[in-house]
Amino acid sequence: MDVVERALAGALYADDDDALDMGASLLAAAPPDADAELVRRGEEFVRRAWERGWQPADVMRIVRRDLGERHGESAAALIVGEARRYGDDLPPRWRAQLDGLRDGGSERPPADRFSHAAAVLELYRLLVRLPVVEPVGPIPGTAPGTAVCPSSAPAVAEPRMLTRIRALLAKAEATGYPEEAEALTAKAQELMARHSIDAAMLAARAHRVDGPGACRIGVDAPYEAAKAILLDAVASANRCRAVWDGGFGFSTVVGFESDLESVELLYASLLVQATTAMTRAEASQRAGGRKRTKTFRQSFLLAYAHRIGDRLARAASQVAQDTTGGDLLPALGARDVAVADHAESLFPNTVRTRVRGAADAAGWRDGTAAADGARVCGTDHGGELPGH
């Protein structure tokens, strides 16, 4: 409709709020049948975001961070609506992300037409200005032959193994005993390493030419640098590469699908365990009469990530030594090279970013102790992160 076009043209491509208010006034005065056209245009903007490399979880993260929860509800409604055109023809990771949006409830009714129109235009302005990012998989409706990542569909060979890993990590998160958490998470990492080796062995025996893929994992504030180091440690221990984009609040993890699943599971669990342990350590500090601030929490998480990295790397290395024969080593080496090459093709201009060191000795000490209790780790990166 002409009124919708005029509102969008004036509001989306100008930087001042006056243009946005003028567009909202036009929409507020428009007849009710303009609403359907406005939604259609919003779904079109969502589709353009997919074509620029974004996925539903990425868009939701940016919208909630930059605009707020109410705008997030509107974005979720647009994303779910746009996805209906594909039916069941969705990449597996998209299906999981969309299921999460559908489970989150429905959009709240607007307070008044002007406020609703202004919020919609703010959302659309953000959507149309999303830049191109590195694609990490096919978009809905893409022909199979044009998929970006050759192994974008999750492996289905060992669902019971993944179920067992999830159960172990859930118990590790729930227990109040550090020794038990240590044993459970160590066992989970062992199963992940075996799962990776089994996948490589099956591919080698079947002479199957799989390729690595990629996924994005949110790295949210606060203390995002420490969290990105933790994710990098988990990725490295599971034969993957992680590249952090602090501006967009996510890391892209490159690896074979079975390893990507392990990274997602373990990182989420360790984040829960680290947060729980940090809260407990802070309570102990306060009980002793010592006030702790942001520097304590930052130091705690940096120490946790550092120590966890060491331990995970050792656990994965031990499994590899115990289970691999000489004939499998070339296959594992070839997969490592493929992951490195794919990461380089996606991110040819990465830089290493030095993170500000720990400034609180008690936080570092308590974080190290908590990591020893959790027994979950990756490689030591010397306080540096690959980013772009």
Buried (B, 14 or more C-beta within 10 A) or exposed (E): BEBBEBBBEBBBEBEEEEBBBBBBBBBBEBEEEBBEBBBBBBBBBBBEBBEEBBBBBBBBBBBBBEBEEBBBBBBBBBBBBBBEEBEEEBBEBBBEBBEEBEEEEEBEEBEEBBEBBBBBBBBBBBBBEBEEBBBBBBBBEBEEEEBBBEBBBBBEEBEEBBEBBBEBBBBBBEBEEBEBBBBBBBBBBBBBBBBBBBBBBBBBEEEEEBBBBBBBBBBEEEBBBBBBBBBBBBBBBBBBBBBBBBEBBBBBBBBBBBBBBBBBBBBBBBBBBBBBBBEBBBEEBEEEEEEBEEBBBBBBBBBBBBBBBBBBBBBBEEBBEEBBEEEBEEBBEEBBEBBEEBBEEBBEEBEEBEBEEBEBEBBBBBBBBBBBBBBBBBBBBEBEBBBB
